[in-house]
Amino acid sequence: MGSAVAYPTPPTPIPKPTPTLTPPPTDVLPFDSTLVFVLDDAISSKASKTGQLVRVHLKDALVVGGYVVAPAGTPAQVRIVDTSSADIADTYGFVDIFFEPLALPDGRSLPLRAPISRLEPHRSSGHESTVATEDTVGDIFVPYYSFYQIFRQGKNFVLNPGSEIPGRTEATLSVRPNGSIAIVTPRPLSAAGDPPTSSFPVTPMATPIGGELSPHGNSRPLAPATTPSPSPSPSPSATASTKP
């Protein structure tokens, strides 16, 4: 008869090793980081006008690598791109905004963008279902309820002074070895018809104006074309003297 051997089983569940989280570098502010601003003026779908500049200020100091790039309270501006006030038929108002670049104390500017460019009242799914139920009941039991639906006024969007509004950075901020702050914006996106960029010389698709291609793909000036000079024609008297 054979013998059975038992081995100790591992504990259940097997403990997982705790992952080591690498702290983010403090000398770099990545692209698309969030900055919080505080409104000094109100934003309203009823009162704000297209093209208006709304004053805001930075809530907390912008610090990169121990250097204060912009102190708390640094002023900024939000441009009103478009507005639409609330209307009948339960039409809600909205405001389209655009962040102007943040002017830094050293004279440079930090490009910003709004994470949500259209500001409008939040309508939850519960609100939508409640309104739909009310309309269904009203259509059944309330005479001429359809006229109430037509003239029912929507809500306007209002953001009062003191409210917080986020902005996203459109550049990367990093500390150079000499202690200065570098603001690096991403390269522009190339269009579908643009030729791809290359790190080595590329022969162009056509000969450049005013030059021809060298064997290395570079342009060199064309050699001046020589114009043949006309040969002198014999005079009529000389021609007549040669005849017998």
C-alpha positions as a printed NumPy array, in Angstrom:
array([[   0.   ,    0.   ,    0.   ],
       [   1.231,    3.453,   -0.813],
       [   1.461,    6.221,    1.787],
       [  -0.26 ,    9.613,    1.517],
       [   1.71 ,   12.708,    2.394],
       [  -0.025,   15.947,    3.469],
       [   1.519,   19.37 ,    2.889],
       [   0.588,   22.536,    4.789],
       [  -1.796,   24.755,    2.776],
       [  -1.159,   28.463,    2.474],
       [  -3.44 ,   30.836,    4.385],
       [  -6.625,   31.891,    2.625],
       [  -6.693,   34.444,    1.145],
       [  -3.032,   34.867,    0.28 ],
       [  -1.915,   38.305,    1.487],
       [  -0.946,   40.616,   -1.364],
       [   2.157,   42.75 ,   -1.152],
       [   1.477,   46.419,   -0.482],
       [   2.332,   48.435,   -3.606],
       [   4.881,   51.164,   -3.162],
       [   3.45 ,   54.453,   -4.388],
       [   5.935,   56.795,   -6.002],
       [   5.193,   60.371,   -4.966],
       [   4.77 ,   62.778,   -7.881],
       [   7.738,   65.063,   -8.528],
       [   7.432,   68.435,   -6.82 ],
       [   9.616,   70.277,   -9.343],
       [   7.145,   69.708,  -12.215],
       [   3.545,   70.83 ,  -12.663],
       [   2.174,   68.487,  -15.34 ],
       [   0.123,   69.524,  -18.318],
       [  -3.658,   69.665,  -17.633],
       [  -3.245,   70.284,  -13.901],
       [  -6.181,   71.856,  -12.042],
       [  -6.022,   75.373,  -10.6  ],
       [  -8.906,   76.687,   -8.49 ],
       [ -10.122,   80.256,   -9.012],
       [ -12.619,   82.327,   -7.033],
       [ -15.179,   84.508,   -8.796],
       [ -15.088,   88.248,   -8.149],
       [ -18.055,   88.882,  -10.49 ],
       [ -21.187,   86.869,  -11.082],
       [ -21.78 ,   84.63 ,  -14.088],
       [ -25.42 ,   84.44 ,  -15.12 ],
       [ -27.188,   83.178,  -18.212],
       [ -29.639,   86.061,  -17.809],
       [ -27.348,   89.   ,  -16.949],
       [ -23.962,   88.154,  -18.51 ],
       [ -23.24 ,   89.461,  -21.99 ],
       [ -21.298,   87.937,  -24.869],
       [ -17.699,   89.201,  -24.856],
       [ -17.802,   90.235,  -21.194],
       [ -14.694,   89.633,  -19.06 ],
       [ -15.441,   88.218,  -15.61 ],
       [ -12.855,   88.846,  -12.903],
       [ -11.509,   85.885,  -10.915],
       [  -8.458,   85.339,   -8.706],
       [  -6.252,   82.384,   -7.845],
       [  -7.379,   80.681,   -4.631],
       [  -4.048,   79.102,   -3.612],
       [  -0.473,   79.978,   -4.512],
       [   0.993,   78.198,   -7.52 ],
       [   4.243,   76.649,   -6.239],
       [   6.61 ,   74.538,   -8.345],
       [   9.774,   73.092,   -6.802],
       [   9.559,   75.469,   -3.846],
       [   9.308,   78.546,   -6.112],
       [   6.142,   80.654,   -6.   ],
       [   5.173,   81.056,   -9.648],
       [   1.952,   82.94 ,   -8.838],
       [   0.872,   83.973,   -5.324],
       [  -2.618,   83.448,   -3.997],
       [  -4.964,   86.18 ,   -5.179],
       [  -3.316,   86.582,   -8.594],
       [  -6.037,   88.074,  -10.824],
       [  -7.281,   86.314,  -13.94 ],
       [ -10.169,   86.71 ,  -16.357],
       [ -12.881,   84.49 ,  -17.786],
       [ -14.385,   85.551,  -21.098],
       [ -18.087,   85.035,  -21.79 ],
       [ -18.236,   83.485,  -25.265],
       [ -22.   ,   83.058,  -25.563],
       [ -25.125,   83.235,  -23.385],
       [ -28.711,   82.139,  -23.663],
       [ -31.28 ,   82.956,  -20.991],
       [ -34.061,   80.647,  -19.912],
       [ -37.193,   80.63 ,  -22.043],
       [ -40.65 ,   79.114,  -22.238],
       [ -41.225,   75.451,  -23.043],
       [ -38.949,   74.582,  -20.096],
       [ -35.84 ,   75.837,  -21.93 ],
       [ -32.87 ,   76.151,  -19.582],
       [ -30.263,   78.922,  -19.882],
       [ -26.537,   78.385,  -20.391],
       [ -23.246,   80.295,  -20.485],
       [ -20.204,   79.403,  -22.631],
       [ -16.896,   80.511,  -21.073],
       [ -13.229,   80.701,  -22.047],
       [ -10.246,   81.185,  -19.709],
       [  -7.856,   83.967,  -20.64 ],
       [  -4.13 ,   83.172,  -20.027],
       [  -3.01 ,   83.72 ,  -16.445],
       [  -0.632,   86.688,  -16.295],
       [   2.326,   85.751,  -14.062],
       [   4.266,   88.31 ,  -11.981],
       [   7.414,   87.849,  -14.134],
       [   5.575,   89.093,  -17.242],
       [   4.919,   85.709,  -18.823],
       [   1.512,   84.076,  -19.215],
       [   0.236,   80.578,  -18.472],
       [  -2.404,   79.324,  -20.946],
       [  -5.536,   77.908,  -19.334],
       [  -8.707,   76.189,  -20.421],
       [ -12.066,   75.512,  -18.843],
       [ -12.7  ,   71.809,  -18.105],
       [ -16.403,   72.462,  -18.853],
       [ -16.9  ,   75.253,  -21.374],
       [ -20.714,   75.291,  -21.156],
       [ -22.246,   76.117,  -17.765],
       [ -25.896,   75.221,  -17.36 ],
       [ -28.269,   74.086,  -14.571],
       [ -27.903,   70.436,  -13.688],
       [ -30.896,   68.323,  -14.568],
       [ -30.749,   64.914,  -12.952],
       [ -32.469,   61.825,  -14.299],
       [ -34.785,   61.89 ,  -11.269],
       [ -35.883,   65.414,  -12.134],
       [ -36.557,   64.406,  -15.726],
       [ -38.664,   61.422,  -14.672],
       [ -40.596,   63.521,  -12.14 ],
       [ -41.397,   66.174,  -14.742],
       [ -42.457,   63.494,  -17.207],
       [ -44.785,   61.935,  -14.595],
       [ -46.284,   65.327,  -13.746],
       [ -46.902,   66.03 ,  -17.425],
       [ -48.564,   62.664,  -17.916],
       [ -50.886,   63.161,  -14.924],
       [ -51.577,   66.752,  -15.955],
       [ -52.515,   65.743,  -19.481],
       [ -55.057,   63.28 ,  -18.057],
       [ -56.669,   65.264,  -15.255],
       [ -55.953,   68.985,  -15.88 ],
       [ -57.83 ,   70.693,  -18.711],
       [ -55.664,   72.654,  -21.149],
       [ -52.507,   71.369,  -19.462],
       [ -50.686,   71.486,  -22.788],
       [ -50.78 ,   75.312,  -22.652],
       [ -49.044,   75.185,  -19.254],
       [ -46.325,   73.014,  -20.75 ],
       [ -45.751,   75.51 ,  -23.554],
       [ -45.437,   78.527,  -21.275],
       [ -43.538,   76.778,  -18.456],
       [ -40.349,   78.797,  -17.821],
       [ -36.987,   77.102,  -17.599],
       [ -34.193,   77.892,  -15.125],
       [ -31.248,   80.254,  -15.531],
       [ -27.679,   79.39 ,  -14.583],
       [ -26.237,   81.637,  -11.858],
       [ -22.788,   81.507,  -10.261],
       [ -22.433,   84.184,   -7.574],
       [ -19.231,   85.991,   -6.495],
       [ -17.183,   83.881,   -4.101],
       [ -17.95 ,   80.668,   -5.948],
       [ -15.043,   78.479,   -6.995],
       [ -14.418,   77.609,  -10.631],
       [ -11.643,   75.269,  -11.847],
       [  -9.205,   75.901,  -14.666],
       [  -6.772,   73.509,  -16.369],
       [  -3.186,   74.345,  -17.338],
       [  -2.339,   74.164,  -21.031],
       [   1.417,   73.896,  -20.417],
       [   3.95 ,   72.033,  -18.284],
       [   5.862,   73.999,  -15.635],
       [   9.249,   72.677,  -14.558],
       [  12.263,   73.937,  -12.625],
       [  15.493,   74.283,  -14.613],
       [  18.917,   73.553,  -13.098],
       [  19.581,   77.302,  -12.769],
       [  16.413,   77.744,  -10.711],
       [  14.253,   79.369,  -13.392],
       [  10.765,   78.137,  -14.241],
       [  10.206,   76.781,  -17.754],
       [   6.722,   76.971,  -19.335],
       [   6.526,   74.349,  -22.086],
       [   3.455,   74.18 ,  -24.3  ],
       [   2.755,   71.055,  -26.381],
       [   3.54 ,   70.967,  -30.07 ],
       [   0.595,   71.869,  -32.306],
       [  -1.311,   69.013,  -33.846],
       [  -0.491,   68.409,  -37.496],
       [  -3.329,   68.44 ,  -39.99 ],
       [  -4.082,   65.478,  -42.231],
       [  -2.599,   67.19 ,  -45.276],
       [   0.622,   68.356,  -43.601],
       [   3.79 ,   66.455,  -44.561],
       [   5.343,   64.49 ,  -41.685],
       [   8.316,   66.031,  -39.939],
       [  11.676,   64.274,  -40.175],
       [  14.999,   64.549,  -38.38 ],
       [  17.021,   64.031,  -41.579],
       [  17.029,   65.943,  -44.905],
       [  14.191,   64.954,  -47.179],
       [  14.087,   65.544,  -50.915],
       [  11.201,   67.946,  -51.574],
       [   8.414,   66.992,  -53.934],
       [   9.27 ,   69.879,  -56.285],
       [  12.423,   71.792,  -57.162],
       [  12.626,   74.95 ,  -55.029],
       [  12.223,   78.211,  -56.888],
       [  15.586,   79.682,  -57.781],
       [  17.623,   76.552,  -57.12 ],
       [  18.179,   72.929,  -58.023],
       [  18.706,   69.876,  -55.853],
       [  22.19 ,   68.855,  -54.832],
       [  23.095,   65.165,  -54.38 ],
       [  22.457,   65.587,  -50.63 ],
       [  18.919,   66.859,  -51.107],
       [  19.805,   70.497,  -50.428],
       [  19.107,   73.398,  -52.728],
       [  21.874,   75.193,  -54.554],
       [  21.673,   78.127,  -56.952],
       [  21.27 ,   77.358,  -60.613],
       [  24.198,   78.168,  -62.872],
       [  23.422,   81.162,  -65.078],
       [  22.298,   80.1  ,  -68.527],
       [  24.638,   81.166,  -71.323],
       [  22.995,   83.049,  -74.149],
       [  24.609,   82.289,  -77.542],
       [  25.77 ,   85.404,  -79.316],
       [  24.616,   85.709,  -82.958],
       [  27.278,   85.239,  -85.643],
       [  27.887,   88.29 ,  -87.859],
       [  26.084,   88.143,  -91.169],
       [  28.084,   89.083,  -94.332],
       [  27.474,   92.515,  -95.777],
       [  25.672,   92.781,  -99.179],
       [  28.768,   94.258, -100.901],
       [  30.963,   91.374,  -99.823],
       [  28.421,   88.903, -101.102],
       [  28.262,   90.621, -104.526],
       [  32.058,   90.718, -104.941],
       [  32.426,   86.97 , -104.59 ],
       [  30.209,   86.295, -107.623],
       [  32.019,   85.87 , -111.014]])
